Amino acid sequence: MDRSTAAITRADGETVGRVRPVDRGLWVPETVFGGILGSAAEYDAARMVVLRLGMASLLEPWWMNDGGSWDRVELVEIQTDRVRVRPWSPFNLAIGSEADAGRWVNPSETPLALKEPSQT
């Protein structure tokens, strides 16, 4: 199998994420913007994570590492090369709330993960 990042599409043709190869034949499931959806796994398992969580995860709170610590954020706007985020709060409602429009981050420079990364 080719060792480059592979786009994952649903049966209707919509791209819902991608898988990125890492060590020992494992693949990391990611969103279309490169946010990490889960742990590295074999190709088929990583692909299934993308199909199950790729689009649905965009409405969930995410974790962002912006300078050493992981903080919970809300995704406000998403493009393939950048994401607008704002601090997560249970009182934020993404639809209709403009009190804090957030800021743009580049996911290749500022890691984003669906699940809180373990603190090692």
N, C-alpha and C positions, 0 to 999 in steps of 0.2 A: 504494500500500500504506500502511496505517496506520503512523504513526511512533511508536507506543507499544511498550513491551516486550511480547513475544509468548511465551507458554508453548509449549513443544515437547513433544508427547506421542508415545509409541510407538503402534504399531498396536493394542496391547491396551488403550490408553486411559491408561496410566500417564504422568504428567508426569515427564520426565527432566531438564528444564532450561528455559532461556529464552534468547532473543536480545534484545539491547538496542540500539536504534538509536544511531549516532554520526554524525559528519560524512560528507558526500558519499555518502549512500546506503549506507553500510557498517553492519554489525551485529556486535556482540561476542557470542560464544557464552559462556553462563554456566550454572552449576549452578542448582539450585532455590534456593540460599541466596545467589546472586550472585557466587560464586567464578568467576574468569575462566578459561575453558578453552582459549582460543587468541586469535589476533590477529583484529582486525576484518576482515570479509570481506563479500561480497555475501550477501543473505539466505539463499539456498539452500545456499551453502557453510557459512555459520555454523550453519544448522539441521542439516546433516549432522555437523558437529563435535559438537553437542549430542547427537544420536542415538548417535554412536559412543562418546563419552567421558563423557557426563553421569552415568551411574550407575557405570560402571567406575572412573572417576577418584576416587571417594570412598575407595577402598582404597589409593590412591597417596599418597606424601609430597607436601605442598603447600608453598608459600612464603607467608609472612605478613610484612607490613610494619607493625611495631608501634613507630613512633617513628623512622623514618628509614632503617633497614636491613632487608633482606629475610633472614629466617631460615627454615630448613626446619622444618615442623611436621607432626604427624600429626593427622588428624581423628579425634576420639574419639566425638563425638556430634553429630548434625546436625539442626537445625530450620530452617524457612524464614527465620527472622529472627535466628538466632544459631547459633554453632558452638563446640563445646568442642574445644580444641586442646591439645596438649602438645608439647614439643620432640621432634623426630624423632630416632630412633636406630635403627640396624639391629637393635638388641637389643630394641626395643619390639615387642610383639605385641599388637595392639589387642584381641584376644579373650583374656580371662582375666588381663590384666595390670592391676592396680589400684595399682601402686606410685606412679604419678603420674596421677591422674584428669584433670589438665589444668585449664584455665580457660575460661570462656565469653568469646567476643568477638562483637561486632556487625560483620558483614561490610561494612555500609555505612559504618562508621567505621574499620575495620581491614582494609585490602585483603588478599585471599587470591588466589593465582594458582597454577595447576597447574604451569606452567613458570616457571623463574627469570626474572624480568624483567631486561632488559638494564640494566647499570649505566652510566648516562650521566653 
